[in-house]
Amino acid sequence: MTHEEWVDPEIVRPYVVTRGRTEPVRGSFDLISLAVAVGGPPGPEAGLDPEHLSIARLCREPISVAEIAARLDLPAGTIRVLLGDLFDQGFVTVQDPQPEVDMQDEKMYRAVLDGLRSL
């Protein structure tokens, strides 16, 4: 078996990009969480990798974790780790999705039942 046969670039690249990390250092990011850059773009003194800089550029406008992953052709887990780095250093902020309805709200259930009864 040659070296090329057992090394899958689809696995190795994300592993290298995250330095083997599988969880963000700070924060948790849903696929539909919106990330947006804070302040100006990071400079060379930040010591960020090219993938971090690509994410920071994409975050000039609010963008979801899923969209970042699609545009950079990286797994969402990898994007979460890199976003955690940017979030930890204050380069991005993340807005988690807000539930549309409080599923514990009894009034909502009563309204649904009343609506069904009126049919």
C-alpha positions as CSV (number, residue, x, y, z in Angstrom):
1,M,0.0,0.0,0.0
2,T,1.4,3.4,-1.0
3,H,1.3,6.5,1.1
4,E,-1.3,8.1,-1.2
5,E,-3.7,5.2,-0.7
6,W,-4.0,5.6,3.0
7,V,-3.9,9.4,3.3
8,D,-7.3,10.9,2.6
9,P,-6.9,14.7,2.0
10,E,-10.6,15.2,3.0
11,I,-9.6,14.1,6.5
12,V,-6.1,15.3,6.8
13,R,-6.7,18.9,5.8
14,P,-9.3,19.7,8.4
15,Y,-7.2,17.9,11.0
16,V,-4.2,20.0,10.1
17,V,-6.2,23.3,9.9
18,T,-7.5,22.8,13.4
19,R,-4.3,21.3,14.8
20,G,-6.2,18.2,15.8
21,R,-8.8,20.1,17.8
22,T,-12.4,19.0,17.5
23,E,-14.1,21.5,19.8
24,P,-13.9,25.3,19.8
25,V,-11.8,26.9,22.6
26,R,-14.7,29.2,23.4
27,G,-18.4,29.3,22.3
28,S,-20.7,26.9,20.6
29,F,-21.9,27.4,17.1
30,D,-25.1,26.1,15.6
31,L,-25.2,25.6,11.8
32,I,-27.6,28.5,11.5
33,S,-25.7,30.7,14.0
34,L,-24.7,34.0,12.3
35,A,-21.1,35.2,12.6
36,V,-20.1,38.8,11.9
37,A,-16.7,40.5,12.0
38,V,-16.0,43.0,14.8
39,G,-13.8,45.9,14.0
40,G,-11.3,45.9,11.2
41,P,-9.7,42.9,9.6
42,P,-7.1,41.0,11.7
43,G,-3.5,42.0,11.0
44,P,-0.4,39.9,10.8
45,E,0.3,40.4,14.5
46,A,-2.8,38.3,15.3
47,G,-0.9,35.1,14.1
48,L,-3.9,33.7,12.3
49,D,-3.8,31.0,9.7
50,P,-5.1,31.7,6.1
51,E,-8.4,29.8,6.9
52,H,-9.0,32.1,9.9
53,L,-8.4,35.1,7.6
54,S,-10.8,33.7,5.0
55,I,-13.5,33.3,7.6
56,A,-12.9,36.9,8.9
57,R,-13.3,38.2,5.4
58,L,-16.6,36.3,4.8
59,C,-17.9,37.6,8.1
60,R,-17.9,41.3,7.0
61,E,-21.6,40.7,6.5
62,P,-23.6,38.3,8.8
63,I,-23.2,34.8,7.5
64,S,-24.2,31.4,8.9
65,V,-21.8,28.7,10.0
66,A,-23.2,26.4,7.3
67,E,-22.6,29.0,4.6
68,I,-19.0,29.6,5.7
69,A,-18.4,25.8,5.5
70,A,-19.9,25.6,2.1
71,R,-17.9,28.6,0.7
72,L,-14.6,27.4,2.1
73,D,-15.3,23.7,1.3
74,L,-14.5,22.7,4.9
75,P,-16.5,20.5,7.3
76,A,-18.8,22.5,9.7
77,G,-16.9,21.0,12.7
78,T,-13.7,22.6,11.4
79,I,-15.4,25.9,10.9
80,R,-16.7,25.8,14.5
81,V,-13.2,25.3,15.8
82,L,-11.8,28.2,13.7
83,L,-14.7,30.5,14.6
84,G,-14.0,29.7,18.2
85,D,-10.5,31.0,17.8
86,L,-11.8,34.2,16.1
87,F,-14.5,34.6,18.8
88,D,-12.0,34.1,21.6
89,Q,-9.7,36.8,20.1
90,G,-12.6,39.2,19.6
91,F,-12.5,39.3,15.8
92,V,-16.1,37.9,15.4
93,T,-19.3,37.9,17.3
94,V,-21.9,35.1,16.9
95,Q,-25.6,35.4,17.2
96,D,-27.3,32.2,18.0
97,P,-30.7,31.5,16.4
98,Q,-33.7,32.6,18.5
99,P,-36.6,30.1,18.8
100,E,-39.7,31.4,17.2
101,V,-42.0,30.1,19.9
102,D,-41.4,29.2,23.5
103,M,-42.4,25.5,23.4
104,Q,-43.1,25.7,27.2
105,D,-45.6,28.5,26.8
106,E,-49.1,27.1,27.7
107,K,-50.8,30.0,25.9
108,M,-49.3,28.8,22.6
109,Y,-50.7,25.3,23.1
110,R,-54.1,26.6,24.0
111,A,-54.2,28.8,20.9
112,V,-53.3,25.8,18.7
113,L,-56.0,23.7,20.3
114,D,-58.5,26.5,20.0
115,G,-57.6,26.8,16.3
116,L,-58.0,23.0,15.7
117,R,-61.3,23.0,17.5
118,S,-62.6,25.8,15.3
119,L,-61.9,23.7,12.2
